[in-house]
Amino acid sequence: MRQSYLSNSPIAVQVVANFTIDHEQQQSWTYRHVKCQGQKKALLIGINYFGQRGQLRGCINDVRNMAAYLNEHFGYKREDVVMLTDDQQRQLSIPTKENILRAMHWLVKTAQPNDSLFFYYSGT
């Protein structure tokens, strides 16, 4: 059984997928509304690829704007939002493969029913 929480509103939808492996490859989905009254955590990643061919503009701003939006509209605490951007001086805040995997583990390691976990990526 696999569960994911989609939190684009104060009331999220819990998606439960039950997979049966047989010669017909059947799968079934069940949806139910849940109240996201548990812990709120967010991982936001923005990569502009400074100095590289195909450098982007605005990805870091997207992440900062999303952090403010989650805080103002959904009550995410600043200490429960991890931002990885490629303009950081602090090594642990740069979006390397290792740091992204570490941050994803942080996001899900204590997840409980009714928590609201948010992942956002801006880049290519």
TIROGU-207976 format. One record per residue (C-alpha): x, y, z. Coordinates in steps of 0.02 Angstrom, whole numbers, padded with zeros to 5 digits, always signed. Layout:
<recs>
XYZ;...
</recs>
This chain:
<recs>
+00000+00000+00000;+00067+00172-00046;+00003+00336+00026;+00033+00515-00028;-00041+00677+00034;-00080+00814-00089;-00090+00978+00003;-00150+01115-00112;-00285+01167+00011;-00316+01158+00199;-00408+00994+00169;-00300+00872+00073;-00342+00712-00016;-00258+00553+00042;-00226+00439-00105;-00209+00255-00064;-00152+00140-00202;-00171-00047-00188;-00071-00142-00317;-00105-00324-00360;+00026-00406-00468;-00049-00540-00578;-00063-00576-00763;-00193-00437-00784;-00091-00304-00689;-00241-00235-00593;-00229-00083-00484;-00359+00008-00382;-00362+00182-00306;-00457+00244-00155;-00477+00429-00112;-00528+00504+00054;-00520+00679+00126;-00405+00705+00274;-00378+00853+00388;-00198+00907+00386;-00191+00943+00571;-00023+00859+00602;+00152+00922+00575;+00185+01034+00424;+00352+01018+00335;+00412+01081+00167;+00564+01052+00057;+00591+01187-00075;+00729+01175-00206;+00776+01313-00328;+00919+01298-00452;+00966+01440-00571;+01124+01352-00636;+01232+01507-00618;+01373+01520-00745;+01313+01371-00845;+01245+01358-01020;+01056+01373-01004;+01065+01474-00845;+00892+01512-00777;+00820+01665-00692;+00690+01664-00556;+00702+01489-00484;+00774+01550-00320;+00641+01687-00313;+00508+01553-00343;+00571+01458-00191;+00573+01613-00081;+00398+01661-00138;+00334+01485-00106;+00408+01486+00070;+00320+01651+00107;+00157+01585+00032;+00161+01426+00137;+00196+01528+00292;+00063+01661+00263;-00078+01554+00193;-00052+01382+00270;+00040+01416+00432;+00204+01328+00392;+00334+01383+00520;+00498+01447+00449;+00595+01316+00549;+00492+01179+00464;+00539+01236+00288;+00704+01182+00212;+00763+01281+00060;+00905+01222-00051;+00963+01350-00179;+01122+01369-00281;+01158+01545-00217;+01198+01486-00039;+01364+01504+00051;+01325+01367+00177;+01372+01197+00103;+01220+01105+00176;+01101+01228+00089;+01168+01200-00087;+01061+01079-00191;+01188+00941-00220;+01129+00762-00243;+01185+00720-00066;+01099+00872+00011;+00937+00842-00087;+00931+00660-00030;+00968+00711+00150;+00830+00842+00144;+00705+00718+00068;+00743+00598+00209;+00714+00740+00335;+00547+00777+00251;+00476+00602+00268;+00568+00518+00412;+00443+00566+00548;+00286+00574+00438;+00123+00524+00521;-00058+00517+00461;-00132+00693+00442;+00039+00774+00421;+00060+00894+00277;+00221+00867+00179;+00258+00984+00035;+00393+00965-00098;+00429+01101-00225;+00562+01109-00361;+00601+01253-00477;+00733+01223-00610;+00757+01110-00759;
</recs>
